[in-house]
Amino acid sequence: MPRSLIVALLLLVGCSHPQHTAPPVTELGIAVPIAPGKTDAWRAALEELTGPRRDEYASSRRRFGLTSQTTFLQRTPMGDFALIHLTGPDVHAAFHRMSSSRDPWDVKWRELTLDLHGVDFAKGERVLPKVAPAFGMDTGDGTGTPFMFLAPLGAGGADRVRAIARAVTGNKHAEYVRARRRAGVHREAVFLESTAMGDAVVVYWLADDPPAALRALAASGDAFDTWLRRELAAAHPIPLDAIVDIASRNAKIADYQARVTTGAADPSPDRRNR
């Protein structure tokens, strides 16, 4: 993956403006490169924010309107990435508030982000690539272990992902859902990041055993799985086996969930792997 793409993947979110007529985005998956040599400091910062400073952190997530934020680490030959899954009534608006808030805690948070990721989050849309949900499935049972992975796209890869999205939300939808369920994936949400410098997909799962599901899908002889691997192989600039090998080592680093108790949200950051 070229360094330009790594820089482009830092942050994503559009500003919420009154003239926008599209419904708000309630879920996003993003890939944030960690500055070289900063991975240990990044992990320590997350442990502090979701440990001793969890009340401050939870207050900020609630103020921004986020209902969950789950963070994974993906190590690649091109550098380390923070993979972040966020939900809320309007995630784009939440990111805009993060980038523009003058609250002292938020200002310090942006300074920390600049140090750990190397890009000034306060610049907002000027440093943000476009991102959109591509496709997904959900068995509706709400079970499974959270998991995320990132895969770069080559030339024409974004168009291939859009074509896959049309197929799996259309005539191949039933096959797609069956294939994921067979692998133990209960929920999948695929996000497409597009910039002038490069594209990538970020994938969020709830699965029984995510690394095992990756390996099963890579080895399956099912007709749908074979078709999807062929399409993805043409979209990605690196072999799928390499993507599976890298992604299988991903680790969840932090988890924030706004838990509802007696009718009120109880922000409860959690760093336990669940």
Backbone as CSV, one residue per row, in Angstrom:
resi,resn,N_x,N_y,N_z,CA_x,CA_y,CA_z,C_x,C_y,C_z
1,MET,0.852,-1.193,0.000,0.000,0.000,0.000,0.885,1.238,0.000
2,PRO,0.734,2.186,-0.957,1.578,3.377,-0.988,1.363,4.228,0.246
3,ARG,2.426,4.955,0.651,2.320,5.815,1.828,1.228,6.864,1.649
4,SER,1.015,7.299,0.381,-0.043,8.291,0.143,-1.398,7.768,0.573
5,LEU,-1.619,6.449,0.344,-2.889,5.869,0.771,-2.950,5.798,2.289
6,ILE,-1.810,5.469,2.918,-1.788,5.424,4.370,-2.181,6.774,4.946
7,VAL,-1.629,7.856,4.377,-1.989,9.191,4.853,-3.466,9.471,4.602
8,ALA,-3.934,9.078,3.432,-5.333,9.352,3.085,-6.304,8.627,3.999
9,LEU,-5.872,7.458,4.523,-6.773,6.661,5.351,-6.863,7.165,6.781
10,LEU,-6.152,8.247,7.104,-6.103,8.687,8.501,-7.471,8.856,9.114
11,LEU,-8.296,9.644,8.509,-9.593,9.944,9.095,-10.620,10.024,8.000
12,LEU,-11.870,9.821,8.360,-12.923,9.987,7.385,-14.161,10.445,8.091
13,VAL,-14.803,11.353,7.475,-16.111,11.803,7.934,-16.463,13.045,7.173
14,GLY,-17.710,13.213,6.825,-18.174,14.423,6.207,-18.790,15.313,7.241
15,CYS,-18.779,16.585,6.981,-19.401,17.544,7.884,-20.907,17.511,7.684
16,SER,-21.654,17.628,8.766,-23.112,17.618,8.689,-23.618,19.016,8.411
17,HIS,-24.201,19.232,7.247,-24.698,20.542,6.858,-26.194,20.479,6.640
18,PRO,-26.907,21.588,6.870,-28.353,21.577,6.698,-28.802,21.209,5.302
19,GLN,-27.957,21.522,4.266,-28.413,21.261,2.908,-28.351,19.785,2.536
20,HIS,-27.715,18.950,3.364,-27.650,17.532,3.065,-29.024,16.914,3.274
21,THR,-29.487,16.181,2.281,-30.814,15.578,2.373,-30.744,14.080,2.629
22,ALA,-29.568,13.483,2.474,-29.432,12.047,2.712,-29.621,11.754,4.196
23,PRO,-30.163,10.587,4.520,-30.318,10.240,5.936,-28.957,10.160,6.612
24,PRO,-28.881,10.445,7.897,-27.597,10.402,8.590,-27.003,8.999,8.599
25,VAL,-25.680,8.933,8.570,-24.960,7.666,8.650,-24.848,7.281,10.119
26,THR,-25.332,6.099,10.482,-25.351,5.681,11.882,-24.250,4.688,12.236
27,GLU,-23.431,4.321,11.261,-22.353,3.360,11.501,-21.242,3.591,10.503
28,LEU,-19.998,3.598,10.974,-18.849,3.727,10.091,-17.708,2.861,10.606
29,GLY,-16.906,2.379,9.677,-15.658,1.704,10.002,-14.529,2.479,9.353
30,ILE,-13.515,2.836,10.117,-12.442,3.672,9.594,-11.076,3.051,9.884
31,ALA,-10.108,3.384,9.052,-8.727,2.941,9.231,-7.855,4.159,9.458
32,VAL,-7.154,4.191,10.589,-6.330,5.343,10.965,-4.883,4.899,11.113
33,PRO,-3.980,5.318,10.227,-2.583,4.911,10.382,-1.968,5.478,11.652
34,ILE,-1.201,4.673,12.326,-0.473,5.106,13.512,0.901,5.590,13.059
35,ALA,1.332,6.742,13.561,2.621,7.303,13.149,3.746,6.316,13.470
36,PRO,4.772,6.260,12.615,5.884,5.329,12.839,6.481,5.493,14.238
37,GLY,6.669,4.366,14.912,7.269,4.392,16.231,6.327,4.783,17.359
38,LYS,5.037,4.982,17.044,4.090,5.468,18.050,3.103,4.401,18.529
39,THR,3.249,3.162,18.077,2.241,2.155,18.421,2.166,1.913,19.924
40,ASP,3.306,1.806,20.598,3.288,1.576,22.045,2.637,2.755,22.768
41,ALA,2.960,3.962,22.336,2.365,5.155,22.958,0.864,5.195,22.689
42,TRP,0.462,4.778,21.494,-0.964,4.740,21.149,-1.713,3.774,22.050
43,ARG,-1.157,2.583,22.239,-1.802,1.602,23.115,-1.879,2.112,24.547
44,ALA,-0.809,2.729,25.010,-0.804,3.255,26.373,-1.849,4.353,26.540
45,ALA,-1.998,5.185,25.515,-2.993,6.260,25.585,-4.401,5.698,25.657
46,LEU,-4.683,4.663,24.852,-6.007,4.055,24.892,-6.268,3.389,26.240
47,GLU,-5.247,2.732,26.785,-5.413,2.087,28.087,-5.713,3.121,29.168
48,GLU,-5.091,4.288,29.065,-5.368,5.348,30.044,-6.773,5.913,29.851
49,LEU,-7.150,6.165,28.578,-8.457,6.771,28.310,-9.601,5.849,28.693
50,THR,-9.433,4.550,28.471,-10.507,3.616,28.776,-10.295,2.918,30.114
51,GLY,-9.290,3.392,30.877,-9.023,2.881,32.215,-9.202,3.981,33.241
52,PRO,-8.095,4.560,33.738,-8.200,5.586,34.772,-9.025,6.810,34.369
53,ARG,-9.018,7.144,33.072,-9.745,8.342,32.620,-11.038,7.984,31.895
54,ARG,-11.598,6.811,32.195,-12.758,6.346,31.450,-13.971,7.263,31.600
55,ASP,-14.139,7.899,32.761,-15.302,8.768,32.933,-15.221,9.973,31.998
56,GLU,-14.023,10.564,31.873,-13.841,11.692,30.955,-14.058,11.252,29.513
57,TYR,-13.482,10.102,29.194,-13.596,9.583,27.831,-15.050,9.293,27.478
58,ALA,-15.767,8.631,28.393,-17.169,8.310,28.155,-17.997,9.579,28.006
59,SER,-17.687,10.589,28.816,-18.413,11.853,28.720,-18.222,12.491,27.353
60,SER,-16.999,12.397,26.821,-16.741,12.981,25.501,-17.484,12.220,24.413
61,ARG,-17.492,10.876,24.480,-18.209,10.104,23.462,-19.702,10.424,23.510
62,ARG,-20.225,10.563,24.723,-21.646,10.891,24.859,-21.923,12.294,24.323
63,ARG,-21.015,13.238,24.605,-21.194,14.600,24.121,-21.188,14.648,22.588
64,PHE,-20.376,13.803,21.970,-20.311,13.774,20.512,-21.475,13.005,19.900
65,GLY,-22.212,12.259,20.719,-23.357,11.517,20.210,-23.020,10.118,19.746
66,LEU,-21.883,9.560,20.200,-21.508,8.199,19.821,-22.093,7.207,20.816
67,THR,-22.646,6.118,20.312,-23.181,5.080,21.178,-22.219,3.911,21.339
68,SER,-21.236,3.799,20.444,-20.197,2.783,20.618,-18.965,3.183,19.820
69,GLN,-17.812,2.719,20.295,-16.545,2.919,19.596,-15.628,1.767,19.965
70,THR,-15.327,0.929,18.985,-14.485,-0.243,19.194,-13.238,-0.104,18.333
71,THR,-12.075,-0.339,18.935,-10.801,-0.085,18.258,-9.956,-1.350,18.199
72,PHE,-9.411,-1.623,17.007,-8.524,-2.760,16.779,-7.181,-2.269,16.272
73,LEU,-6.165,-3.086,16.453,-4.839,-2.835,15.902,-4.572,-3.826,14.783
74,GLN,-4.197,-3.308,13.593,-3.752,-4.161,12.491,-2.326,-3.770,12.132
75,ARG,-1.420,-4.747,12.223,-0.021,-4.522,11.852,0.195,-5.012,10.419
76,THR,0.814,-4.187,9.595,1.067,-4.540,8.207,2.505,-4.195,7.848
77,PRO,3.025,-4.734,6.741,4.373,-4.354,6.309,4.485,-2.859,5.988
78,MET,3.333,-2.202,5.737,3.339,-0.779,5.420,3.165,0.098,6.653
79,GLY,3.011,-0.504,7.824,2.811,0.267,9.042,1.626,-0.267,9.830
80,ASP,1.440,0.290,11.014,0.358,-0.137,11.893,-0.852,0.779,11.739
81,PHE,-2.050,0.179,11.888,-3.296,0.912,11.730,-4.202,0.716,12.939
82,ALA,-4.880,1.782,13.314,-6.010,1.692,14.232,-7.263,1.536,13.382
83,LEU,-8.004,0.481,13.611,-9.272,0.254,12.924,-10.379,0.544,13.926
84,ILE,-11.284,1.445,13.568,-12.268,1.939,14.525,-13.672,1.797,13.954
85,HIS,-14.538,1.164,14.723,-15.945,1.019,14.369,-16.747,1.927,15.291
86,LEU,-17.590,2.780,14.694,-18.358,3.745,15.462,-19.831,3.670,15.107
87,THR,-20.673,3.874,16.103,-22.106,3.969,15.866,-22.667,5.165,16.620
88,GLY,-23.769,5.669,16.125,-24.448,6.796,16.755,-25.535,7.311,15.838
89,PRO,-26.382,8.211,16.311,-27.461,8.745,15.479,-26.965,9.433,14.211
90,ASP,-25.761,10.048,14.249,-25.185,10.721,13.082,-23.675,10.772,13.282
91,VAL,-22.983,9.755,12.775,-21.543,9.639,13.016,-20.776,10.763,12.329
92,HIS,-21.214,11.185,11.139,-20.551,12.298,10.467,-20.609,13.552,11.324
93,ALA,-21.768,13.844,11.877,-21.914,15.023,12.725,-21.056,14.890,13.976
94,ALA,-20.950,13.672,14.517,-20.121,13.450,15.696,-18.664,13.786,15.403
95,PHE,-18.148,13.379,14.236,-16.772,13.685,13.885,-16.572,15.177,13.650
96,HIS,-17.566,15.834,13.104,-17.446,17.282,12.921,-17.343,17.978,14.276
97,ARG,-18.136,17.530,15.234,-18.051,18.127,16.567,-16.693,17.848,17.201
98,MET,-16.160,16.656,16.987,-14.831,16.335,17.513,-13.770,17.281,16.965
99,SER,-13.882,17.590,15.676,-12.847,18.402,15.020,-12.965,19.884,15.338
100,SER,-14.146,20.343,15.770,-14.351,21.781,15.951,-14.586,22.209,17.390
101,SER,-14.798,21.267,18.301,-15.109,21.619,19.688,-13.957,22.380,20.338
102,ARG,-14.320,23.384,21.141,-13.323,24.145,21.886,-13.242,23.689,23.340
103,ASP,-13.966,22.646,23.678,-13.880,22.100,25.027,-12.418,21.729,25.309
104,PRO,-11.873,22.095,26.476,-10.453,21.820,26.763,-10.080,20.355,26.619
105,TRP,-10.973,19.437,27.041,-10.672,18.015,26.900,-10.553,17.636,25.434
106,ASP,-11.446,18.178,24.589,-11.442,17.847,23.167,-10.210,18.418,22.476
107,VAL,-9.790,19.615,22.890,-8.575,20.211,22.324,-7.373,19.330,22.635
108,LYS,-7.281,18.858,23.882,-6.174,17.975,24.272,-6.241,16.662,23.507
109,TRP,-7.462,16.158,23.276,-7.625,14.919,22.518,-7.113,15.082,21.084
110,ARG,-7.400,16.223,20.462,-6.906,16.462,19.094,-5.384,16.570,19.068
111,GLU,-4.811,17.172,20.109,-3.350,17.246,20.184,-2.748,15.846,20.300
112,LEU,-3.397,14.981,21.078,-2.943,13.601,21.212,-3.053,12.868,19.878
113,THR,-4.163,13.093,19.173,-4.365,12.471,17.865,-3.289,12.913,16.874
114,LEU,-2.947,14.191,16.894,-1.902,14.708,16.006,-0.568,14.031,16.298
115,ASP,-0.248,13.857,17.575,1.024,13.240,17.950,1.069,11.763,17.554
116,LEU,-0.040,11.053,17.762,-0.041,9.610,17.546,-0.286,9.205,16.100
117,HIS,-0.989,10.068,15.348,-1.346,9.706,13.975,-0.730,10.621,12.916
118,GLY,-0.209,11.764,13.337,0.535,12.606,12.418,-0.273,13.517,11.523
119,VAL,-1.569,13.600,11.738,-2.426,14.487,10.944,-3.276,15.315,11.896
120,ASP,-3.455,16.593,11.527,-4.200,17.515,12.378,-5.705,17.328,12.176
121,PHE,-6.330,16.640,13.112,-7.763,16.373,13.024,-8.580,17.658,13.013
122,ALA,-8.036,18.747,13.572,-8.771,20.006,13.615,-9.016,20.587,12.215
123,LYS,-8.295,20.096,11.210,-8.498,20.587,9.845,-9.757,20.035,9.199
124,GLY,-10.378,19.079,9.851,-11.677,18.590,9.411,-11.669,18.038,8.004
125,GLU,-12.626,18.503,7.187,-12.858,17.929,5.859,-11.667,18.061,4.920
126,ARG,-10.771,19.012,5.189,-9.633,19.195,4.291,-8.689,17.993,4.291
127,VAL,-8.708,17.181,5.349,-7.817,16.022,5.394,-8.594,14.706,5.374
128,LEU,-9.887,14.775,5.052,-10.715,13.579,5.162,-11.068,12.990,3.805
129,PRO,-10.840,11.676,3.623,-11.305,11.023,2.401,-12.799,10.745,2.486
130,LYS,-13.378,10.331,1.373,-14.790,9.961,1.360,-14.931,8.522,1.836
131,VAL,-16.025,8.261,2.536,-16.292,6.893,2.986,-17.786,6.648,2.911
132,ALA,-18.130,5.408,2.609,-19.547,5.057,2.520,-19.724,3.584,2.837
133,PRO,-20.834,3.222,3.474,-21.145,1.803,3.624,-21.275,1.166,2.242
134,ALA,-20.673,-0.003,2.042,-20.727,-0.677,0.746,-21.799,-1.764,0.739
135,PHE,-21.716,-2.697,1.677,-22.723,-3.753,1.776,-22.575,-4.430,3.128
136,GLY,-23.500,-5.305,3.446,-23.419,-6.015,4.715,-24.548,-7.015,4.870
137,MET,-24.479,-7.759,5.968,-25.517,-8.727,6.308,-25.608,-8.803,7.825
138,ASP,-26.750,-9.277,8.306,-26.968,-9.368,9.744,-27.985,-10.474,10.003
139,THR,-27.590,-11.487,10.782,-28.528,-12.555,11.103,-29.563,-12.109,12.117
140,GLY,-29.285,-10.984,12.793,-30.252,-10.431,13.728,-30.189,-10.992,15.128
141,ASP,-29.240,-11.926,15.395,-29.195,-12.510,16.732,-28.277,-11.751,17.688
142,GLY,-27.497,-10.806,17.150,-26.659,-9.958,17.997,-25.516,-10.664,18.685
143,THR,-25.174,-11.877,18.252,-24.106,-12.628,18.910,-22.825,-12.571,18.086
144,GLY,-21.728,-13.004,18.710,-20.450,-13.047,18.020,-19.428,-12.122,18.648
145,THR,-18.175,-12.375,18.321,-17.051,-11.574,18.801,-16.754,-10.458,17.809
146,PRO,-16.631,-9.195,18.256,-16.294,-8.109,17.338,-14.917,-8.326,16.716
147,PHE,-14.790,-7.916,15.459,-13.532,-8.081,14.733,-13.522,-7.095,13.580
148,MET,-12.324,-6.606,13.240,-12.183,-5.692,12.104,-10.917,-6.019,11.330
149,PHE,-10.948,-5.713,10.026,-9.735,-5.793,9.233,-9.807,-4.820,8.060
150,LEU,-8.637,-4.472,7.578,-8.451,-3.505,6.493,-7.823,-4.210,5.305
151,ALA,-8.268,-3.878,4.079,-7.661,-4.421,2.865,-7.571,-3.315,1.824
152,PRO,-6.374,-3.056,1.289,-6.224,-2.018,0.265,-6.819,-2.468,-1.061
153,LEU,-7.167,-1.506,-1.891,-7.704,-1.780,-3.218,-6.736,-1.259,-4.273
154,GLY,-6.634,-2.003,-5.363,-5.799,-1.581,-6.470,-6.576,-0.739,-7.469
155,ALA,-5.974,-0.494,-8.627,-6.627,0.287,-9.676,-7.926,-0.390,-10.085
156,GLY,-9.001,0.357,-10.071,-10.304,-0.186,-10.421,-10.953,-1.005,-9.331
157,GLY,-10.277,-1.134,-8.192,-10.791,-1.961,-7.110,-12.089,-1.437,-6.512
158,ALA,-12.217,-0.121,-6.402,-13.443,0.447,-5.830,-14.650,0.116,-6.700
159,ASP,-14.473,0.169,-8.011,-15.580,-0.180,-8.910,-15.953,-1.658,-8.759
160,ARG,-14.940,-2.510,-8.561,-15.241,-3.925,-8.368,-16.001,-4.154,-7.064
161,VAL,-15.631,-3.425,-6.016,-16.347,-3.558,-4.749,-17.790,-3.092,-4.907
162,ARG,-17.988,-2.016,-5.654,-19.362,-1.546,-5.886,-20.162,-2.578,-6.675
163,ALA,-19.506,-3.249,-7.625,-20.194,-4.300,-8.385,-20.531,-5.481,-7.476
164,ILE,-19.600,-5.837,-6.588,-19.885,-6.896,-5.614,-21.070,-6.494,-4.750
165,ALA,-21.088,-5.233,-4.327,-22.189,-4.746,-3.481,-23.531,-4.889,-4.192
166,ARG,-23.558,-4.549,-5.481,-24.823,-4.684,-6.221,-25.266,-6.145,-6.274
167,ALA,-24.304,-7.048,-6.426,-24.649,-8.468,-6.524,-25.134,-9.027,-5.192
168,VAL,-24.405,-8.715,-4.094,-24.754,-9.334,-2.812,-25.950,-8.656,-2.145
169,THR,-26.330,-7.495,-2.638,-27.578,-6.893,-2.152,-28.716,-7.158,-3.130
170,GLY,-28.399,-7.863,-4.229,-29.398,-8.179,-5.239,-29.599,-9.673,-5.368
171,ASN,-29.275,-10.198,-6.555,-29.621,-11.592,-6.836,-28.773,-12.610,-6.083
172,LYS,-27.640,-12.191,-5.520,-26.804,-13.121,-4.768,-26.941,-12.944,-3.253
173,HIS,-27.931,-12.198,-2.809,-28.019,-11.891,-1.382,-28.207,-13.143,-0.528
174,ALA,-29.094,-14.014,-0.926,-29.347,-15.216,-0.122,-28.089,-16.083,-0.036
175,GLU,-27.352,-16.232,-1.151,-26.117,-17.004,-1.142,-25.079,-16.365,-0.221
176,TYR,-24.999,-15.050,-0.289,-24.060,-14.286,0.543,-24.333,-14.526,2.030
177,VAL,-25.585,-14.407,2.438,-25.938,-14.599,3.843,-25.650,-16.032,4.270
178,ARG,-26.009,-17.012,3.432,-25.746,-18.408,3.773,-24.251,-18.673,3.932
179,ALA,-23.454,-18.109,3.038,-22.008,-18.322,3.093,-21.411,-17.746,4.371
180,ARG,-21.845,-16.563,4.742,-21.331,-15.955,5.967,-21.773,-16.750,7.194
181,ARG,-23.029,-17.163,7.219,-23.516,-17.937,8.363,-22.758,-19.258,8.475
182,ARG,-22.472,-19.869,7.341,-21.746,-21.139,7.331,-20.354,-20.971,7.959
183,ALA,-19.768,-19.796,7.779,-18.440,-19.519,8.335,-18.509,-19.020,9.778
184,GLY,-19.712,-18.854,10.302,-19.855,-18.379,11.672,-19.870,-16.883,11.811
185,VAL,-20.129,-16.169,10.708,-20.224,-14.705,10.744,-21.693,-14.325,10.926
186,HIS,-21.992,-13.640,12.012,-23.374,-13.243,12.299,-23.700,-11.856,11.737
187,ARG,-22.691,-11.024,11.625,-22.914,-9.681,11.091,-21.667,-9.229,10.359
188,GLU,-21.871,-8.596,9.205,-20.768,-8.030,8.437,-21.179,-6.655,7.947
189,ALA,-20.286,-5.683,8.102,-20.498,-4.346,7.548,-19.218,-3.943,6.830
190,VAL,-19.324,-3.703,5.521,-18.169,-3.378,4.688,-18.250,-1.912,4.289
191,PHE,-17.153,-1.183,4.496,-17.096,0.247,4.204,-16.031,0.511,3.152
192,LEU,-16.346,1.386,2.224,-15.435,1.747,1.142,-14.907,3.158,1.361
193,GLU,-13.589,3.254,1.454,-12.928,4.552,1.561,-12.329,4.901,0.201
194,SER,-12.636,6.109,-0.291,-12.167,6.514,-1.621,-11.525,7.893,-1.540
195,THR,-10.318,8.012,-2.086,-9.622,9.287,-2.158,-8.939,9.387,-3.516
196,ALA,-8.408,10.558,-3.825,-7.662,10.738,-5.066,-6.372,9.932,-5.051
197,MET,-5.921,9.537,-3.854,-4.637,8.848,-3.718,-4.774,7.335,-3.623
198,GLY,-5.984,6.828,-3.388,-6.149,5.390,-3.280,-7.401,5.017,-2.520
199,ASP,-7.747,3.747,-2.587,-8.976,3.243,-1.969,-8.663,2.038,-1.092
200,ALA,-9.609,1.734,-0.190,-9.478,0.559,0.667,-10.858,0.174,1.168
201,VAL,-10.959,-1.049,1.673,-12.173,-1.463,2.357,-11.832,-1.732,3.820
202,VAL,-12.774,-1.380,4.699,-12.681,-1.670,6.123,-13.877,-2.548,6.460
203,VAL,-13.622,-3.671,7.113,-14.669,-4.657,7.368,-14.850,-4.836,8.872
204,TYR,-16.116,-4.812,9.307,-16.472,-5.076,10.706,-17.296,-6.347,10.757
205,TRP,-16.948,-7.232,11.695,-17.651,-8.499,11.869,-18.124,-8.680,13.303
206,LEU,-19.192,-9.447,13.453,-19.495,-10.188,14.669,-19.459,-11.653,14.248
207,ALA,-18.542,-12.419,14.814,-18.343,-13.797,14.360,-18.002,-14.700,15.538
208,ASP,-18.305,-15.993,15.384,-18.008,-16.951,16.446,-16.506,-17.032,16.715
209,ASP,-15.728,-17.172,15.657,-14.268,-17.265,15.745,-13.717,-16.555,14.511
210,PRO,-13.485,-15.242,14.603,-13.118,-14.476,13.401,-11.923,-15.018,12.623
211,PRO,-10.774,-15.332,13.253,-9.663,-15.868,12.453,-10.035,-17.174,11.744
212,ALA,-10.791,-18.026,12.425,-11.219,-19.277,11.792,-12.160,-18.994,10.629
213,ALA,-13.016,-17.994,10.769,-13.932,-17.635,9.683,-13.152,-17.127,8.476
214,LEU,-12.119,-16.323,8.702,-11.287,-15.852,7.593,-10.681,-17.027,6.838
215,ARG,-10.129,-17.972,7.579,-9.490,-19.128,6.936,-10.518,-19.994,6.213
216,ALA,-11.700,-20.145,6.814,-12.735,-20.970,6.185,-13.200,-20.357,4.872
217,LEU,-13.400,-19.051,4.860,-13.855,-18.390,3.642,-12.774,-18.427,2.561
218,ALA,-11.506,-18.378,2.980,-10.403,-18.421,2.013,-10.246,-19.798,1.388
219,ALA,-10.665,-20.861,2.113,-10.468,-22.233,1.629,-11.738,-22.870,1.078
220,SER,-12.887,-22.236,1.262,-14.167,-22.842,0.897,-14.258,-23.138,-0.602
221,GLY,-14.833,-24.296,-0.910,-15.081,-24.653,-2.303,-16.488,-24.329,-2.753
222,ASP,-17.271,-23.688,-1.889,-18.627,-23.288,-2.249,-18.611,-22.368,-3.469
223,ALA,-19.612,-22.495,-4.334,-19.635,-21.723,-5.576,-19.648,-20.220,-5.312
224,PHE,-20.434,-19.783,-4.340,-20.482,-18.344,-4.039,-19.131,-17.871,-3.502
225,ASP,-18.552,-18.617,-2.564,-17.273,-18.212,-1.994,-16.183,-18.162,-3.072
226,THR,-16.213,-19.108,-3.994,-15.237,-19.115,-5.087,-15.425,-17.884,-5.962
227,TRP,-16.670,-17.559,-6.281,-16.955,-16.363,-7.080,-16.469,-15.108,-6.371
228,LEU,-16.769,-14.983,-5.061,-16.387,-13.781,-4.327,-14.873,-13.654,-4.225
229,ARG,-14.168,-14.752,-3.992,-12.701,-14.693,-3.931,-12.119,-14.239,-5.257
230,ARG,-12.693,-14.710,-6.353,-12.206,-14.301,-7.670,-12.383,-12.794,-7.864
231,GLU,-13.545,-12.269,-7.475,-13.801,-10.839,-7.610,-12.881,-10.030,-6.710
232,LEU,-12.690,-10.491,-5.477,-11.837,-9.762,-4.542,-10.373,-9.818,-4.953
233,ALA,-9.938,-10.950,-5.504,-8.551,-11.068,-5.950,-8.242,-10.039,-7.029
234,ALA,-9.238,-9.745,-7.863,-9.050,-8.746,-8.907,-9.086,-7.323,-8.345
235,ALA,-9.679,-7.158,-7.160,-9.805,-5.820,-6.569,-8.605,-5.435,-5.724
236,HIS,-7.964,-6.429,-5.087,-6.874,-6.139,-4.159,-5.516,-6.262,-4.836
237,PRO,-4.557,-5.384,-4.493,-3.225,-5.441,-5.114,-2.303,-6.459,-4.472
238,ILE,-2.710,-7.070,-3.352,-1.898,-8.085,-2.696,-2.713,-9.382,-2.603
239,PRO,-2.055,-10.534,-2.528,-2.783,-11.803,-2.504,-3.737,-11.900,-1.317
240,LEU,-4.872,-12.558,-1.534,-5.843,-12.716,-0.459,-5.262,-13.497,0.718
241,ASP,-4.387,-14.469,0.430,-3.770,-15.223,1.516,-2.978,-14.306,2.440
242,ALA,-2.314,-13.305,1.860,-1.555,-12.357,2.672,-2.491,-11.508,3.525
243,ILE,-3.634,-11.100,2.962,-4.614,-10.330,3.716,-5.137,-11.142,4.889
244,VAL,-5.448,-12.423,4.633,-5.950,-13.304,5.693,-4.895,-13.474,6.784
245,ASP,-3.643,-13.682,6.391,-2.573,-13.875,7.358,-2.402,-12.645,8.246
246,ILE,-2.414,-11.463,7.643,-2.259,-10.223,8.410,-3.467,-9.993,9.313
247,ALA,-4.663,-10.121,8.738,-5.886,-9.807,9.481,-6.113,-10.769,10.643
248,SER,-5.692,-12.024,10.495,-5.909,-13.017,11.548,-5.216,-12.641,12.849
249,ARG,-4.229,-11.774,12.767,-3.474,-11.373,13.961,-4.028,-10.094,14.604
250,ASN,-5.063,-9.525,14.040,-5.602,-8.283,14.589,-6.105,-8.485,16.012
251,ALA,-5.956,-7.438,16.826,-6.356,-7.534,18.233,-7.228,-6.348,18.611
252,LYS,-8.263,-6.646,19.404,-9.089,-5.568,19.928,-8.348,-4.882,21.064
253,ILE,-8.285,-3.552,21.001,-7.523,-2.785,21.981,-8.441,-2.057,22.959
254,ALA,-9.568,-1.550,22.493,-10.455,-0.786,23.370,-11.890,-0.916,22.896
255,ASP,-12.815,-0.776,23.832,-14.228,-0.898,23.503,-15.042,0.027,24.404
256,TYR,-15.811,0.912,23.793,-16.737,1.782,24.521,-18.156,1.463,24.070
257,GLN,-19.047,1.231,25.015,-20.452,0.994,24.716,-21.296,1.861,25.643
258,ALA,-22.239,2.590,25.072,-23.173,3.360,25.890,-24.295,2.425,26.304
259,ARG,-24.208,1.896,27.500,-25.173,0.917,27.965,-26.400,1.607,28.534
260,VAL,-27.538,1.045,28.258,-28.800,1.618,28.699,-29.252,0.920,29.975
261,THR,-29.440,1.712,31.007,-29.949,1.190,32.269,-31.037,2.118,32.781
262,THR,-32.159,1.576,33.166,-33.319,2.321,33.686,-33.657,3.503,32.796
263,GLY,-33.590,3.250,31.477,-34.004,4.278,30.532,-32.963,5.316,30.223
264,ALA,-31.761,5.219,30.792,-30.722,6.217,30.547,-29.479,5.534,30.031
265,ALA,-28.701,6.269,29.242,-27.455,5.730,28.702,-26.388,5.750,29.784
266,ASP,-25.733,4.625,29.968,-24.639,4.519,30.934,-23.365,4.221,30.175
267,PRO,-22.562,5.285,29.852,-21.362,5.055,29.049,-20.376,4.208,29.832
268,SER,-20.019,3.080,29.257,-19.160,2.153,29.977,-18.032,1.677,29.089
269,PRO,-16.885,2.405,29.049,-15.759,1.927,28.261,-15.282,0.587,28.806
270,ASP,-14.812,-0.243,27.911,-14.421,-1.586,28.294,-13.261,-2.017,27.433
271,ARG,-12.162,-2.449,28.022,-10.999,-2.904,27.246,-10.903,-4.419,27.223
272,ARG,-11.887,-5.117,27.750,-11.819,-6.560,27.750,-12.168,-7.114,26.375
273,ASN,-11.446,-8.125,25.937,-11.811,-8.809,24.710,-13.048,-9.635,24.994
274,ARG,-14.099,-9.444,24.168,-15.354,-10.133,24.395,-15.700,-10.971,23.187
